[in-house]
Amino acid sequence: MNPEIVTIKEKMFIGMTMEMSYADNKTHELWRSFMPRQSEIENTLNNDLISLQIYEPGFFENFNSKRIFRKWTLREANSLENIPEGMVTFKLQEGDYAVFIYKGLPAKAQPFFDYIFREWLPNSAYMLDDRPHFEVLGPKYSNSSPDSEEEVWIPVNVK
């Protein structure tokens, strides 16, 4: 399972955000508040949904399930105008990403992420960068199907 290394330009997003930890995971609550309102975003570029996480430096090296991080539910936009009330903007800086395809139930993804961080990354020519991580939930994504597919974007730099 080798990723594609992709360099992205700056991207603009509109959506909602919340602080949480893995021990007190509020992902469902965040998506439940965003999904009924995501069609209010007028200037979207596509139909993809974005799940984005911002972790403090060293988050994965000294993992603690109670450590707080920020999660976002987003849609990519072509401008940051006409922001629906209660939503916020986010600009993703350009940079390199290792893009993996995850196939399966989202609830069963832990071995997939263990492989990325414990096997692939330490044995690759890359190191984890302190930029946002995100998933693209495109047309093949379904949170209740074992045939679900999503793109997992991990920020990297050359070692």
Phi, psi and omega in degrees: 000083179262137182277166168267134177267122186234134172261122180254153171273170178305140179235149178247139181225156174228137180177214182230159183216158180201145172274145179198178172229169176290331177288327178239067187283120182250022182303314181301316179298318180296312179295323180297326178280332183277316189304315181293343185250352187297336178288349176288344180282111189280331191250045180282152179271334183200187181264000182293145171257146182239130172249118188234139180235140174242118182249148174292152176306138180082005184305317184274334179289324180242059188296132175219119186297347179265357180289135185280141171220170180250131179243145180234145167246125193218163167232139178287139184234157177265353172202163180252041178254163177054054181282123178300146180302136180088357178251165183226168179254157176214131174251124178265122181289155178293158178163178181269142178224143168267121185252116179252152173253121175259128177241125178139182178293131178306325181293347182249025186275352185305314178299327177298312180290325175301317178301313182301308188276334184258337181243299186298305186300310180298334182260007181261179176273012186238161172232156180293134177258153180272064174231170181299147172260147176206162177236138175259117180258090185267202185295338180269002182275136172207118185291356181240011183243137175290348177266006181299146175227142174213156175267132179248117185255114181250124182288129182225159169228155175291138179295000000 
